[in-house]
Amino acid sequence: MMKQLLQLLAGILRILLRKKCPVQFGDLTRASPVSSCFGFDRGTPVDRYYIENFFREQGGLISGKVLEVGDSSYSRKFSQGGADSCNVLQHAALGTDADANAIIGDLTDSATLPENRFDCFICAQTFQYTFEIQKAVAGAFRLLKPGGVLLATVPGISQISRYDADRYGEYWRFTVDSVTKLFEPVFTGGVEIASFGNALSATLLLQGVPLEELPAPALLDDHDRNYPMIITIVARKAR
């Protein structure tokens, strides 16, 4: 009950903030962003539009035994009724904050990861925090059963998440080319990579302007390969 009340109050505060300090889209001379936390304090960050659309479209693959990094929110929200169980992968660095029922592991350390266990692994906006990126890709592969699928998103154009960078380090921004070279040699069962974004959506994210202040969400649907804000990955482990 208390959590729901806090969420309601936070929503009201976001609405009041937007009304008090509306975005002036014509002012491009400001050095400081509208929001320094991706727009979370004003509403829904623009990158979530692409990320959630991706998992919604891939909902049929979120089935069987599912593992997700951090929590199971996307697993439970977008699975189209085929998930037998939703497990969570958390890093040992979380310490006492870790879920007691979670798998504690490190994608770069295969000894901490179960092998051939999951039908689907959801890894949203995570690989950028791993310096040993090739080991992390191999770790994601290890977790999956033969025939299993990795559903992942990584940032292209984005600001630094200061909260996460101060705790874990933030090392990478990706392109379609770099993602292709990272995943195709490992996931020989097939890899599908796409990019989403355009100059407007990239500007909105960098400025911290949320979805709620965009004149029309359809403006985000015109994708420009020169402005890859979010890159999505569907990678299959060969049977």
Secondary structure, 3 states (H helix, E strand, C coil): CHHHHHHHHHHHHHHHHHHHCCCCCCCCCCCCCCCCCCCCCCCCCCHHHHHHHHHHHCHHHCCEEEEEECCCHHHHHHCCCCEEEEEEEECHHHHHHCCCCCEECECCEHHHCCCCCEEEEEEECCHHHCCCHHHHHHHHHHHEEEEEEEEEEEECCCCCCHHHHHHHCCCCCCCHHHHHHHHCCCCCCCEEEEEECCHHHHHHHHHCCCHHHCCCHHHHHCCCCCCCCEEEEEEECCC
